[in-house]
Amino acid sequence: MNDRDARELLMACFLAGVAAVDPEEAVAGNLTPVDGRVVVFALGKAAPAMARGAARALRRDRLEGLVVSNYEDDIPDGLELIVGGHPVPNADSLLAGNSLLAMADSLGEQDTALVLISGGGSALAEAPVPGIGLDDLAATNRALLSCGADITTTNIIRRKLSRLKGGGLAAAIAPAKIITLIVSDVVGDDPATIASGPTVTATDPPGAALDAVTRFRLASRLPASVLDAIGRLPQDRPGLPVQQLRLVAGAATAAHAAAVEAEGRGFPAHVLDTRVTGNTGSVVGEVLERSRFGVSVFAGETTVDVTGAGIGGRNQEAALVAATLIDGIPDIWFLAAGTDGIDGMTDAAGAIVDGGTVDRAGAAGVDADRSLEHNDSGTFFATLREQVITGPTGTNVGDLWLVLRD
C-alpha cells in the first residue's frame, strides 16, 4: 500500500468514528416527547447539536433554555447560546455558569429539566464557590492541564471549587424533574466526571483533592484561595433528586465504527482497547506493540506532563512519539486525533505519521527529539503538513488512535 492510500484509509476510519457519535442523532434516538414545560440545559462542546436533536425528538418548534458551548453554531428557536472559554475558563464561562444556576432556580415541581451534557463543560461554565475568582480558576485549570493529571483527578479538584459541578446544577433544579443525556468524553464513562458531573454527586474518597495536590506537586502552582477551598469545603452534595440518566454516545461507539469502516474497505480490523490512559510518551509504545496486521483501533485519553514552551496537544505529542518509535520501519502508519477536532491550543485534531516521518522532518529542518523536548509537536507537524485537520466536529468522545500495518 502506498503512503497516500494508507493515510486516506486512516482518515476515512477516523471520520467514520466521529460520524458514529454525532450528538444530534444520539439525542434524537434516545429521547421521546415530554409533556408540560421543558427547559433545556445544554452544556459542552456538543451542546448545540444535542439541542437540535432534542428539538427533533420533542417535536417542538420552539424550546426554552440555554446552550453553552465553545463555538457559534445553529441552535433551535427560543434557546440562548453562550460561548464560554476552553480549555481555560473566561468571563463568559462565569456568565454561563451563573445563568444555568439562575435558570435552574426558576423551575417548579411540574417542570422538566432536560440536561444535555458533553465534554468540555467543566471550563465552559463556571460558578465558583465564595472566595474564588476567575483568575484563580484560570490558574488552576492551566496547572491541571500541564501537570500530567488525568481527567478524573482534575475533576476531583474542579468540583471542590464549584457551585455547579458535582451535582450542584441538579440541587438547584430540584424539585423539578430531571432527564440527563450524556455524550461521554472520559474513559470509563463515569457521569460524575463528564463535565465534572453537574447533575451527579461524586463519591470521592475523603481527602482526595488534597491527595491530588500532593501527588502532582500542585501546592506551589495553585492560588492560596484555591488551596484554602480544597482544604475546608465538603465534597459531596447528598440528597439529589431522582432523575433519568442515560449515556447516548461514547468512545466505544466511535472505535467500533472506525473498525467497521476498515473492514468495509477490505482490511482486517481489531478494536483492542477503548480505555487507553496514562502518560502519552509511555502508552504509545505499548499501543504499537499490541497492534496487529490490518487496522488496530484504540480509544481513550492520555496525559502529557508539559515542561516545554511549544505548541501542540496530546494527540500530536502521541503521533510524534510514534514517529520516533517506527522510524525506518516500512508499511506502518499511526493516526492520533481528538474526536472534537481540536488538539491542545492548535487548529489540528492530531496527526498521521509513518516510518519516514522523522527523515522528512530532518530534510525540512525540524528535529523530532528536540520538538518532543519542548512539547512542540504542533509546530513539527505544521511544518510537515501531516496534521489531521477537521475543524470543530460538534462532538467529543475522547481520542482515537489507529495503527495500520500493511
SVG drawing of the C-alpha trace seen along z (x, -y; Angstrom):
<svg xmlns="http://www.w3.org/2000/svg" viewBox="-48 -38 66 47">
<polyline fill="none" stroke="black" stroke-width="0.4" points="0.0,0.0 1.4,-3.4 1.5,-6.3 -1.4,-8.2 -3.8,-5.3 -2.7,-4.4 -3.4,-7.9 -6.7,-8.1 -7.8,-4.8 -6.9,-6.0 -8.7,-9.3 -11.8,-7.5 -11.8,-5.3 -11.3,-8.3 -14.1,-10.3 -16.4,-7.2 -15.8,-7.1 -16.6,-10.8 -19.8,-10.4 -21.0,-7.5 -21.1,-9.7 -23.0,-12.6 -24.6,-14.1 -27.8,-15.3 -28.6,-11.8 -27.6,-10.3 -30.1,-12.6 -32.8,-12.2 -32.6,-8.5 -32.7,-8.4 -35.4,-10.9 -39.2,-10.7 -41.7,-13.6 -42.3,-15.1 -45.5,-16.6 -45.6,-20.0 -42.9,-22.7 -39.4,-21.5 -36.3,-23.7 -33.1,-22.8 -29.7,-22.9 -27.2,-22.0 -23.5,-22.2 -20.3,-21.1 -18.7,-21.0 -21.6,-19.0 -24.3,-21.2 -25.6,-22.9 -26.0,-19.6 -27.5,-17.9 -30.1,-20.7 -31.0,-20.3 -31.6,-16.6 -33.8,-17.4 -35.9,-19.7 -36.5,-16.9 -37.3,-14.3 -39.6,-16.6 -41.3,-17.7 -41.4,-21.3 -40.8,-24.3 -39.5,-26.4 -37.6,-25.4 -36.8,-27.3 -33.4,-27.2 -29.6,-27.8 -26.9,-26.3 -23.2,-26.6 -20.5,-25.6 -17.1,-26.7 -18.1,-27.9 -21.0,-29.5 -23.5,-27.1 -27.1,-26.8 -29.5,-26.2 -33.2,-25.7 -35.5,-28.7 -36.0,-30.0 -32.7,-28.9 -29.9,-31.3 -26.2,-30.5 -23.3,-31.4 -19.7,-30.7 -17.5,-30.0 -13.8,-29.7 -12.0,-26.4 -9.7,-24.8 -9.3,-27.8 -12.5,-29.5 -13.1,-33.1 -15.7,-35.8 -18.3,-34.2 -17.8,-30.9 -18.8,-32.7 -21.8,-34.2 -22.8,-30.8 -22.4,-29.1 -24.4,-31.7 -27.1,-31.8 -27.5,-28.0 -28.0,-28.2 -30.4,-31.1 -32.5,-29.2 -32.5,-26.2 -33.8,-28.2 -36.8,-29.3 -38.1,-25.8 -41.1,-24.4 -42.3,-20.9 -44.3,-20.4 -41.4,-21.4 -38.9,-19.1 -35.2,-20.0 -33.6,-18.4 -29.9,-18.4 -27.6,-17.6 -24.0,-17.1 -20.9,-16.6 -17.1,-17.0 -15.6,-20.4 -18.3,-21.6 -16.0,-21.9 -14.3,-25.0 -17.2,-26.3 -19.5,-27.0 -18.1,-28.1 -19.9,-29.2 -17.1,-29.3 -17.6,-29.0 -17.2,-32.2 -13.6,-33.4 -12.6,-32.0 -12.4,-34.4 -11.9,-33.9 -8.1,-34.4 -8.0,-31.6 -10.0,-29.3 -7.9,-30.1 -4.6,-29.5 -6.0,-26.2 -7.0,-25.0 -3.6,-25.8 -1.9,-24.0 -4.1,-20.9 -3.7,-20.8 0.1,-20.8 0.8,-18.7 0.0,-15.3 -3.1,-14.6 -5.9,-12.5 -9.4,-13.9 -10.7,-12.0 -8.1,-13.6 -8.6,-17.0 -12.3,-17.0 -11.9,-16.0 -10.3,-19.4 -12.6,-21.3 -15.7,-20.0 -14.3,-21.4 -14.3,-24.9 -17.7,-25.0 -21.4,-25.5 -22.3,-24.0 -20.3,-20.8 -20.6,-17.6 -24.4,-17.8 -24.7,-21.5 -26.9,-22.0 -29.3,-19.2 -29.6,-20.6 -30.6,-23.9 -33.1,-22.3 -35.0,-20.5 -37.9,-19.9 -38.3,-19.8 -37.9,-16.5 -34.5,-15.9 -33.6,-14.0 -29.9,-13.9 -28.5,-12.6 -24.7,-12.3 -22.1,-12.2 -19.1,-10.8 -15.6,-12.1 -14.0,-10.3 -12.5,-6.8 -15.0,-4.6 -17.9,-6.9 -18.3,-7.9 -21.2,-10.5 -19.6,-12.2 -16.5,-13.0 -18.1,-14.1 -18.2,-18.0 -17.5,-17.5 -20.9,-15.9 -23.3,-18.9 -26.3,-16.6 -24.4,-13.8 -22.9,-13.5 -19.3,-12.3 -18.2,-9.7 -14.6,-10.9 -12.6,-9.3 -12.1,-11.7 -9.1,-13.9 -8.9,-13.0 -8.4,-16.6 -5.6,-17.2 -4.0,-13.9 -4.1,-15.1 -2.4,-18.4 0.4,-16.5 0.8,-13.7 1.0,-16.2 3.1,-18.8 0.5,-21.5 0.9,-23.3 3.2,-25.9 1.2,-26.2 -2.3,-26.9 -3.5,-30.2 -3.7,-30.4 -7.5,-30.8 -7.8,-27.6 -5.7,-25.6 -7.8,-27.0 -11.1,-26.0 -9.8,-22.5 -8.8,-22.0 -12.0,-23.3 -15.1,-22.6 -17.1,-19.4 -17.1,-17.4 -20.5,-15.7 -24.0,-17.1 -26.2,-14.4 -29.9,-14.1 -30.0,-15.0 -33.4,-14.4 -34.1,-11.2 -33.5,-11.5 -33.4,-9.7 -29.8,-9.5 -28.6,-7.9 -25.3,-7.6 -26.1,-8.1 -22.6,-8.0 -19.0,-7.3 -15.5,-6.2 -16.5,-2.6 -19.2,-3.8 -16.6,-5.6 -14.0,-2.9 -16.3,-0.2 -17.5,-2.4 -13.8,-3.0 -13.3,0.7 -16.4,1.3 -15.1,-1.3 -11.8,0.5 -13.5,3.9 -15.7,2.4 -12.6,1.3 -11.2,4.8 -8.9,4.6 -8.9,6.7 -9.8,4.5 -9.4,5.0 -10.8,2.9 -8.2,3.6 -8.8,1.1 -11.3,-1.7 -9.9,-2.7 -6.4,-3.9 -5.0,-6.1 -1.6,-7.1 1.3,-9.2 1.3,-9.7 5.0,-9.0 4.8,-5.7 1.5,-4.5 2.3,-5.0 5.0,-2.2 2.5,0.2 -0.1,-0.6 2.3,0.1 3.4,3.4 -0.2,4.5 -1.3,3.6 -2.0,6.3 -2.0,6.8 -4.6,4.6 -6.2,1.7 -5.9,1.7 -8.3,-0.7 -7.6,-2.3 -9.6,-5.0 -9.2,-6.9 -7.4,-9.9 -3.8,-10.2 -1.9,-12.9 1.2,-15.0 3.5,-16.4 4.2,-19.7 7.7,-21.0 8.4,-22.9 7.0,-26.1 6.0,-24.7 2.5,-24.3 0.6,-21.1 -1.7,-18.7 -1.7,-15.1 -2.6,-13.6 0.2,-15.4 2.5,-14.5 1.5,-10.9 2.0,-10.9 5.5,-12.5 6.4,-9.8 5.2,-7.1 7.2,-8.6 10.4,-8.2 9.5,-4.6 8.6,-3.5 11.4,-5.5 12.8,-3.5 10.1,-0.7 8.1,-0.3 4.4,0.4 3.2,-1.0 1.2,-4.2 -0.2,-5.7 -3.0,-8.3 -3.8,-10.0 -6.7,-12.6 -9.3,-14.1 -12.9,-13.4 -13.7,-17.0 -11.4,-18.2 -9.2,-20.2 -5.8,-19.1 -4.5,-21.5 -4.1,-25.1 -3.9,-24.3 -6.2,-24.2 -5.4,-20.5 -7.2,-17.4 -4.0,-15.4 -1.5,-13.9 -0.7,-10.9 2.9,-9.5 4.8,-6.7 8.3,-5.2 9.6,-8.1 8.2,-11.0 11.4,-11.6 13.6,-11.7 11.2,-14.1 11.3,-16.3 15.1,-16.4 15.1,-17.4 12.7,-20.2 14.9,-21.4 12.9,-20.2 14.2,-17.7 11.8,-15.2 13.7,-14.7 14.1,-18.5 10.4,-19.0 9.4,-16.4 11.7,-18.0 10.0,-21.4 6.4,-19.9 6.3,-21.5 4.6,-18.8 2.2,-21.3 5.0,-23.2 6.6,-20.0 3.6,-18.7 2.5,-22.0 5.9,-22.2 5.5,-18.7 1.8,-19.2 1.0,-15.9 -1.7,-17.3 -5.2,-15.9 -7.4,-19.0 -11.2,-18.7 -12.2,-21.9 -14.6,-21.6 -16.7,-18.4 -19.5,-19.3 -18.9,-16.1 -16.3,-14.9 -15.8,-11.3 -12.1,-11.5 -9.3,-10.4 -9.0,-7.7 -5.6,-6.1 -5.4,-4.0 -2.5,-1.7 -2.3,-0.4 0.1,2.5 0.1,3.4"/>
</svg>
